[in-house]
Amino acid sequence: MTAHSIATVSLSGSLDEKLRAIAAAGFNAVEIFENDLLSFSGSPRDVGQLCRDLGLAICAFQPFRDFEGMPEPQRARNFTRAERKFDLMQELQTDLLLICSNVSPVSLGGIDRAAADFRALGELAAARGLRVGFEALAWGRHVNDYRDAWEIVRRADHKSIGVILDSFHALAPAFPVTAIESIPADKIFLVQLADAPKLGLDVLSWSRHFRCFPGQGDLPVTDFMEAVLKTGYTGPLSLEIFNDQFRSGSAVRTATDGLRSLILLEDRIAEPPANASTARLQPKGHSRGVGFIEFAVNEAKSRDLSTLFGQLGFRKTGSHRSKDVERWSQGNIELVINCEPDGFAHSHYITHGPGVCAIAIDVDDAGKTMKRAEALKAVTFYQPVGPGELEIPAIRGVGGSLLYFLETGGKNWGTDFEALSSDAAADRLAAVDHISQSMPYDEMLSWLLFYTGILDLQRLPQMEIADPVGLVQSQALIDSNQGLRVILNGSSATRTLSARFINEFFGSGVQHVAFSCMDIFATVADMRVRGAQFLKIPENYYDDMEAKYDLDAATMAALRDNQILYDREGDGEFFQIYTHTFDDRFFFEIVQRRNYEGFGAANAAVRLAAQTRESRPLTIPRA
């Protein structure tokens, strides 16, 4: 079975807290980072025993810095220092020491010189039954390419000296990975894995602050891993991540994400390791759109929300047979209002206030999607159902909400709901266009991996949106047929609308839902007749639109009169309008797309400023 490992430097907390989180996530091995050990109050022997008690093998101790190519007397001192580290490793009961390439300004170049140093060190290691792995840092003074590191190991020609391959150090400088295939498997002592977003930074800063788990960044980690496997390597796969978000976030969540990323990586590669820890995953759930959205409210808020739904053109089409739950419908949109005084929805309401407590995703095979989610360490949810009621498979989602998996053919409302007659008014709204969820900024990568790992969603380039009091990072995920769009928003600023939603209302969740229509002007006109009111957009915006686009006078007047925002990309057009925020928590958006794939990012700052004015009216001081 492949050892799944992670370096302790990847997580927040004390060493013992990190080890417990790593074991709880399901890893079976760990790399002990020297700084974690130095700051721990127990002995190396205590650490080794704790790892064994937790079922963790220590696959490496690291790092040993500035070893090869040093002049005297530093060279002699390095060998003395290595002996001390070997003592410590024997107390830990690990046999591998990671040495990273020298960055010292006094170090001397030369492959043969470095090989001689490693050959001599190999003799010392072999006498104790230990091994030494050499890793090329991308910013090493003389060795910054894994191919040079391998050549040094090859020339050292010692059984106790091998190479350590790190995906970041190979991929960030864009070195070709095909050369890996020529390295004998028994000379690869460890494989470390990390991804990273593409950034215009020096490689040291890039590595020290922005590494992430495979699948969360932009590097071709799959290509790297496939090259490694062609060597016949069957040793540990270890995550080594330096990331400011991870080091300040939950160690348990980070460790779980790490294991999830390894499982997904093994599943993506053409030929998984023969000793892979897990069987092939079920295919990603093929999404067909949103089945329904469930809102948890109390009785008083239920009346207010029902009024708003009616103003937006929804009809009450069902009443639950045994619970205080209503079904509201329009086009292909199904909304549920749940004010039942018991059960999950009520618990969600007590914790978060009025809001979305569950989203149902239509998938091609709910059973297979559920099995994939469980294999990827998603938290499953079960709740007792009454006689004859449907049991829908579900997992925990953002902010503790639920994500249901619903097969299109199994959306049988008649099982749980009494059908209600309603007026035959035209359906103006067609479908759920997108769902926007707000979360702490340091959780965005976690939920990115969650959604893209379970469902057939692809990420679009991340956007940076200007809120009046800070920046918001926005990550769009979309399926191939554009039937499901999910937006993840996070902000490290504390006063943005996204951050206030989290901080003031007890956690992450759905902040807004967008509905699509075919004719936004007719749709909004009908909604206004029913009493709907919308977000006020400044006149300055429309003056700018008039100058920016060659819109005819009638269209420009209709945009201005109805408070509709407009954007254009190539020959595509986008229209959008927003309701007022419901109970200071969530709001709705109505959109019309004409060959347009974005989300109106150009208008986001205007919308956020308008919503900020509503939530905190502007006071103009008197002269």
N, C-alpha and C positions, 0 to 999 in steps of 0.2 A: 504494500500500500504506500502511495506517495506520501511523504511527510509534508504536511501543510504547516508552514512556519511564518512567524512575523517577528521583526526586531522590536525590542521593547522601546526603542526610541520613537516608534511610530505612534505611541499612545500617550495620553495624559495620566497624571497621578504618580504615586510612589511605586517602587518596583513591585512590591507585593500586590498592590491594587492592579497593576498592569498584568501581572501573571495570572491573577484570578480572572480578569476579564478575558484574557487570551484563552484560557482553558474553558471558560463558560461559553465562548463563541464556538468552540469545537475544534480548535487547532490541536495538533499533537506534537508540535515542536516550537522552539523559540530561539532567537538569537539574543544573548544578553549583551546589552550595550554598556560599555565600561562606566560611563557617567552615572548610569542608573545604579550600578553596583557600588560605586564610590559613595553615593549619597544614601545608601541603605544602611540601617543601623545594625543589621545582622551580619554574620560572617558569610564568606563564599560557600562554606559547607551548609549553612542554613538555607541559602538560596537554592543550592542544588537539591537539598532535601525537599524544599517546598515545591520545586518543579516536578520532582518525582511523585510527590503526593498528589499533584494536580494532573498527572499523566502527561507531562510535557518533557520531551527529550530536549536537551540543550544542544542544538546543532552547530552553534558557533559562539565564540566570545570575540567581541570586536569593539573598537578598532585598535590596531597597533599602528602608530603613525611614524613616518620619516625614518624608515629602516634602511632601505637599500642605498648603496652608493655614497655613504657618509665617509668623510675623512677622519683620521684619528685626531683626538681621542674619542670623538663621538661614536665611531664605529664600535670600539670595544665596549663603550657604555651601552650601546644598543643590545649587544649580545647578553650583557649582564641583566638588562631590563627584560629581555625576552625570557631568560631563565626564571625571573620572578613571576612573569605572566604564566609561564608553564606551571609553576607551583600553584598559582591561583586556579588555573584550569583544572588541575587534578582534584582540587577541593570541590569545584563545581561539578566535576565528573563530565566534562566535555572534552572532545579530542581535537577540535579545530579552532585555530587562531586565524582571524582575518587580518591581513596586512594590506593597507591601501598604499598606493604609490606615493613616493616622496614629494613633498611640496616645499621642503626647506631650501632657502636660497644658497646654503653652503653645500648642498648635495652635489655629487659629481655624476655626470652622465656615463653612458657606456653599457651596452647590454651584457657584455661579458663580465664587467665588474659587478653588476647587479646579480647575475647568475651565480657568480662565485659566492656572494654574500648569502644567497638563498641555499646554495649547496651546503655551506657551513652550518647554517641554521637548521637545515634538514637533518643533519647528523645529531644535533642536540635534541630535536623533536623526536626523532626515531628512537633514541635511547629511552624515552619515556612513553613510547607508543602514541605519540601525538602527531598531528598534521598541521601544516601551514598553508593557507590559501592566499594568493596574491591577486589583488584587484586593482585595475587601472582606473584612477580617478580622471574624469574628463578634464580636470584642471591640474593634473600632475605636472611637476616641473620638467621631468625628462620622459616619463611614461604616462601618456594620457589616452592610449588606444589599447583596447583589449588584445589586439593582435601582437603588440609589443610585449604586453604582459605574458601572453602565451609563449612567445619566443624566449623570454627570460626563463620561464618555467621549463621549457623544452631543453634549453642549454644547461640548466641546473641539473637536470637528469637525476632527480632523487625521488624515491618513492613517497617521501613524506612532504613533498612540495607539489602543489597543484594550483590551478587557476580558479578564480572566482569571477563569474560573469554577472554583471549588473545591467539590466535592460536600459536604465536611464543613461549610464555612462557610454553605452553603445549607440543608443538611438538619438539622444539629445544632440550630439555632434554630427549625426547623420552618417555614422560609419556603416558600411555594408555588413550585413549579418551573415552572409553566405560563408564567410571564412570560419565561422563557428563550427560548421559541419565537419571540418577537417581535424578538430581537436578530439583526441581519444576520450571516450566517456569517463574512463577511470582517472583522467587528469583534471576533470572538472569537479572540484570539491564542493561547490555550492553555487546555486543559481538564485540571484536576488531579482525581484521584480518590482517595478514602479512605472507608473505612467506620469504624464504631465500635460497641461494645456500648452499650446503654442504661444510663447511670449517672447517679446523682444528684449530679453535680459541676458546678461552674462551668465555662463553656464553654472557658475558657483552659486550665485543668488537664486537662479532658477531652481537648482537642486535643493538648496537649503530651506526654501520657503514654499515651493509650489508643486512638489511631487504629490501624486495621488494614486489611488488604487487602479489597477488595470481596468480599462473600460470607462474611467471617469475623465480621461484626458484625450490627447490627440496623437500620441506616439503609437507606432505600429508594433505594439507589444506582442500581438499574435504572430507576426512574422518572426520576431526574435525567438519566441517560444518554439515555433515550428523548426527553426534552425537548430535549437538546442536538442530537441527530441530526435533529430536525424543522427545525432552522435550516439544515440542509445543511452543517454543519461537517464538515470532513474532515482537520483538523489532528491534531497529536499527542495521544495519551491518555497522561497522565503520572501516575504514582503519587507522592504526597507523604505519607509516613507518619512520624509521631512516635510511637514505641513503645519503651518501656524494654526489653521482651523482644527486639525486633528489634535494638536497638543493642548488646545483649550477646551475641547468638547468632551463628550462622554466617552470614556474608555470602552465601555461595553458596546455602545453603538458603533464606534470605530472598529473594534475587533470584529464584530458581526459583519460589517461592511467588507472588511478585509477578506474574511473567509468566503463571503458571497462572491467577491471579485475573482478569487482563485477558482471557485467552482465554475463560474461563467467562462473564465479563460480556458480551462480544460475542456469545456463543452464546445468552445468556438474553434479550437484547433482541429485541423483535418483528421489527424490521428492522435487521440488522447494517449497519454502514457499507458503502457500495458498494465502498470500497477496503480492506475488512477484510483483515488480514494472514493470516487463516486461513480455510479453508472451514468450513462448518457441521460441528460435531462429530457423531459418531455419538451416538445417544440414550444416556442413562445406562443402565448395566447394571441390568436389573430383577432384583433378587435374590430367590431362592427359599429362602434359608437356607444353612446351613453344610453343605458336601459332606463334608469330612473335616478332621480336625485331626491334624497330624503332629508327633510328639515325637522329638527327637534325644537319644539317650542312649548310654552305653557298654554293654558286655555285662553288667557287674555291675548297673548301674542298670536295665537292661532287665528283669532278673528281679524287682527290687523293684517296678517300675512295672507289670509284668504281674500281680503279686500284688495290687496296689492295684486295678487294673482288674477283676480277678476278684472282689474283695470288693465292688465297686460294681455287680456284676451283669453285666459285659461278658463276652462269650464270644470266644475266639480263633477267628475264622472263615476266616482265610486266611494263607498263607505265600507270600512273593514267590518267583517261579520262579527268580530268579538272584541275589537279594540278601538280606542279613540284615535283613529287614523283615517285620513282622507286622501283620495286620489284626484289630482288635477291634470287635465290633458289639453294639448294643443299640437296639431301637426304630429310630428314624431317625438314630441317632448312629453315625458311623464314626470310629474312632481308629486311628492308625498309629504303631507303635513302630519307629523306624529306628536300628539300631546298626551299620549298614554302616560299615566302617573307611575308606571313601573317599567322595568326593562332597560335595555341599553340606551335607547333614545333619551329617556328621562335622565339617566346618569350623565349622558353627554350634555344635556341641557343644564343640569345642575353645575357641571364643571365649567362649561364654556359659554353658557347663555344661549339665546336663540341662534341657530345656524345649521349648516349642513352637517349631519351626523353620519351620512352614508352615501356612497356613489355606487351604482350598479353599472358594470361594463358588460356590454354584449360581446361574447366571445364565441368562437366556433365550437369549442369543446371545453365546457366548464370543469369537468373532471380532470382533464389533462393539465389545464391551466393551474388548477389548485395543486396538483402534484408538483408542478414546476415551482410554484411559490413556496411550498413546504420544503422542497429540496434546497431552496435558496434562503432558508432560515426566516421566512416570513412568519409572523405570529398568527396562527389560525384563531378563528372566533366561532364559538358555538353558543346558541341561545335556545332554550326550550321553546318549542312551537306547539300550538294547540292541535287537537285532533283535526286531521284533514287539511292543515295549513302547509304551505310550501316551506321546505327547508332549503335555503339558498346558500351555497358555499361562500365563505367570507374570510378575509384576512384583515388584520389591523393596518390602517393607512396613516396618513399624515395627521398628527395631533391626536392619535388614538381613535380617529374615526374609522369607519368600516369601508372596505372595498369588496363589493359583491361581484361574483362572476356568474353571469346570467346567459344561458343559451337562448338565442333568438326564438327558437321553437318552444322554449319552456316559459316564456313570459305570459303566464296564464293568470291574468288578473281575476278571472272569474272564480278561481279557487278560494282566494282570501277576501275578495271584495264583492259587495252587492252593487250591481250596476245602477247608476242614477241617470235619469233622463236630463238633458240639458238643451239649451237653445241651439239652433242650427246655424249660428253665426259662422262666417268664414274664418278659417284658420289663417291668420297672418304670419305667425311664427312657424318655422319649419322644423328646426332641430336645435340641439345644443351645439353651439359653435365651438366654445372652449370653456374650460373650467380653470380658474386661477386660484392657486393656493399660496398662502403666505406662511413663512417659516423663518426661524433664525438663520442668518446667513451661513453659519457653520454646519447646518444640516442639509444644505442644498445638494452637495455632492452625494450624500447618503440617499436622498430620495430620488436623485437622478439615476443612481445605480439600481434602486428598487424598481422604478417604473420600467426602465429600459431592459432590465434583466428578466422581468416577468412577461411583459407585453411587447408587441411588435412596434415599439415607438422609437423614432430616431430623433436625436437632438439637433435643433437648429443652433446657429451661432448665438452665444450668450450676449444679451444686450445690457447696457448700462443706462438706467432711466433716472432723470433728474427730478427728485421730489423737492419741494421748496426748502426742506430742512435736512437734506442729505441725498445720497445716491442709493438707488435700489438696483440690485442685480436681478435680471429676469432671464429665465431659461425656458424656452419653448420646446415641448416634446410633441411629436405628431406621427400618426400612423401613415402607412403608404397610401391609403385611399382618402386621407384627410377626414375620416369619420370621427376620430378621437384626437382632440388637442388638449394638452395639459400644460399650464404655465406654472412654473415654480418661481416665486419671488422671495428674495431675502435681502436684508439690509443690515450692515453693521452699525449704521447710525441709529440712535435710539428714538428719534422723534419723527421719523418718516411715517407715512400712513401705514405701510406694511409692518413696521416695527411696533407701532401703537396698537394695531390690531392684535398682535401677539401678546404684548405686555399688559394691555388693559383688559383683555378678554381671555386670559388664561390659556394661551397656547396657540399652536399652529392650526390652520384650517383653511376652508374655502372662503376667500374674501369676495370673489365675485364670479357670477355665471353669465356667459354671453349666449344669446339666442340668435339664430340666423333667420333672415326673411328674404323674400324676393323683391319687395318694394318697400323701402324704409319710409318713404313719405306717406304712403297710404297706411302703413302699419302704425306709424306714430300718430297720424290723424285719428284713426280708430281708437287708439289708446287714450288720447287726450279727451275724446268724447266720453269715454268711460271714467274719466277723472284722474288719469295718470299724470304725474308731474315729473319733470326731468331736470337734470343738472344744468345750471345757468353757466353758459360759456361767454367770456368777455367779448365785447364788440371788436377789440383789437385783433382778436384771432381772425374774425371774418374779414376785416380790412386787409389783413395779410394774405388770406386765401384768395381774395379778389385780385390782388396784385400778383400772386404767385402762379395761379392757374388760369387758363383761358376758359373758364366756365361761363355759360350763358347767363344772362341776367335773371331768368326765371329760376334756374337751379341755385344760383347764388342766394337769391331771396328766400327760397325754400330752406336752404341750409341755415341761414341766419334766423329766420322766423321760428324754426323748429328746434334750434340748439343742437343741430347735427354736425358732427365733425367729419372731415373729409381728408383722405390721403390718396396718393397716386404712386404706383410703381410701374414704370414702363407704360403698357397699355392697360394695366389693371387699376381698378378703382375700389375704394373702401369707404363705406359710410358707417358711422357709429354714434350712438347716443346712450346716455347713462341715466338710470333712475337715481333718485336720492337714496342715501344709505338707510337701510332698514335697521332701526334701533341701534344706530351707531356701529353696526357690525358688518353687514354685507350689502351688496348692491347688485343690480342687474344691468347688463349691456345688451343693446339690440344692434345687430350688424347686418350689413348687406355687402356681399363680395361680388365684384365683377372681374373675374380673371385675376384675382389678388390673393396672395398666399400669406401675407404678413398679419400683423395685429395692430396696425396703426401706431407704431412706436413713435412716429414723429409728433403725434398728438398727446402722448402720455404725460408730458410735463404740464401741458395746459389743463388736462383733466385732473391731475393730482393737485395742482394749485387751486382749481375750482373746488375740489372736495375738501382741501385743507381750509379754505375760507368758510365752507359750510360747517365744518366741525369746530372751527375756532374763528369766529367772526373777526374781521379786521377792524381794529379801532384806530381811527385817524385822529391824532392829537390836535386840539384847537391851537391856533396861532396865539 
